[in-house]
Amino acid sequence: MDETRMRGGQGLAEALDEYLTDWSQRTGIAVEVWALPQSDVPATIARGVLAVVEEALLNVELHSGAVTVSVAVTVGKPGLRLTVSDDGGGFGMPHERRGIARMRALMAELGGNLSVNSVQGEGTTVSGTVPRRH
């Protein structure tokens, strides 16, 4: 099995693109794709990152009231970086609920970290990084 491919033979960029298109059609929330990975990543990291994006978008769908969400996932020398940002209602911090805790745990399992920044009335941004393993 190719370690950079997920179930169905998809790489992370293809899996994200398909998921974002389906999610946008289902929810009616516009998705702006700022960047998708140009290179393959290990399947374990790809699955974890996809799960974090799915959780972030579930939170957008259920809680934000957003019209648009922007997504960027890039891979560079330092590692992988992901950002999911919405233009919804935001929330006052601290607001650590199950979804945020789940995303933090998923990123920690990958050796990475996650931050959530929200401004009431202006939206929320979820950012995560997974350092490159040498």
C-alpha positions in Angstrom: 0.0 0.0 0.0 1.3 3.5 -0.9 1.9 5.3 2.4 1.0 8.7 0.9 -2.5 7.5 -0.3 -5.6 7.3 1.7 -8.6 4.9 1.2 -9.7 5.0 -2.4 -6.2 5.9 -3.6 -6.7 9.7 -2.9 -4.0 12.0 -1.8 -4.8 14.7 0.8 -5.4 17.4 -1.8 -7.9 15.3 -3.7 -9.7 14.2 -0.5 -9.9 17.7 0.7 -11.2 19.1 -2.6 -13.9 16.4 -2.8 -14.9 16.9 0.8 -15.0 20.7 0.6 -17.1 20.6 -2.6 -19.6 18.2 -1.1 -19.8 20.1 2.2 -20.4 23.4 0.5 -23.2 22.0 -1.6 -24.8 20.3 1.4 -24.6 23.3 3.7 -25.0 26.2 1.3 -21.9 27.8 2.9 -19.4 29.0 0.3 -15.9 27.6 0.5 -12.8 29.6 -0.7 -9.9 27.2 -1.1 -6.7 29.3 -0.6 -4.3 26.4 -1.0 -4.1 22.6 -1.0 -1.0 20.6 -0.6 1.1 20.3 -3.7 2.9 17.3 -2.4 1.9 14.0 -0.8 2.0 13.6 2.9 2.0 10.3 4.9 -1.4 8.7 5.0 -1.6 8.9 8.8 -1.1 12.6 8.7 -3.5 13.0 5.8 -6.2 11.2 7.6 -5.7 13.2 10.8 -5.6 16.5 9.0 -8.8 15.6 7.1 -10.5 14.7 10.4 -9.5 18.1 11.8 -10.9 20.0 8.8 -14.1 17.9 9.0 -14.5 18.8 12.7 -13.7 22.5 12.1 -16.3 22.6 9.3 -18.9 20.8 11.5 -18.4 23.6 14.0 -18.8 26.2 11.3 -22.0 24.5 10.1 -23.6 24.1 13.6 -22.5 27.2 15.4 -21.1 30.0 13.3 -23.8 31.4 11.1 -21.1 31.9 8.5 -21.7 32.7 4.8 -18.1 31.9 3.7 -15.3 29.7 5.1 -11.8 29.8 3.8 -9.5 26.8 3.9 -5.7 26.5 3.3 -3.5 23.4 3.8 0.1 23.7 2.8 3.2 21.5 3.0 6.6 23.1 3.2 10.0 22.4 4.7 8.9 23.1 8.3 5.9 20.7 7.9 2.2 21.0 7.3 0.0 24.0 8.1 -3.7 24.2 8.0 -6.1 27.1 8.4 -9.9 27.1 8.5 -11.4 30.6 8.8 -15.0 31.6 8.8 -16.9 34.9 8.7 -19.5 33.8 11.2 -20.5 35.2 14.6 -17.5 34.1 16.5 -17.6 33.5 20.2 -16.0 34.9 23.4 -13.0 33.0 24.7 -12.5 30.7 26.5 -15.0 28.5 24.8 -13.3 25.1 24.8 -16.0 22.6 23.8 -15.8 19.0 22.7 -15.1 19.9 19.0 -12.1 22.1 19.8 -10.8 19.5 22.3 -11.2 16.8 19.6 -9.3 18.9 17.1 -6.5 19.6 19.6 -6.2 15.8 20.4 -6.1 14.9 16.7 -3.3 17.3 16.1 -1.4 16.2 19.2 -1.6 12.6 18.0 0.2 13.8 14.8 2.9 15.6 16.9 1.4 19.0 16.0 -0.6 21.7 17.7 -3.8 23.7 17.1 -4.9 27.2 18.0 -8.4 28.7 17.8 -8.9 32.5 17.6 -12.3 33.9 17.6 -13.7 37.5 17.7 -17.3 37.8 18.6 -19.2 39.1 15.6 -16.2 38.7 13.3 -15.6 34.9 12.9 -13.3 32.2 14.0 -9.9 30.9 12.7 -8.6 27.4 13.5 -4.9 27.0 12.7 -2.8 23.9 13.1 0.7 22.8 12.3 2.4 19.4 12.1 6.2 19.6 12.0 8.1 17.6 9.4 9.6 14.5 10.8 13.3 14.1 9.9 
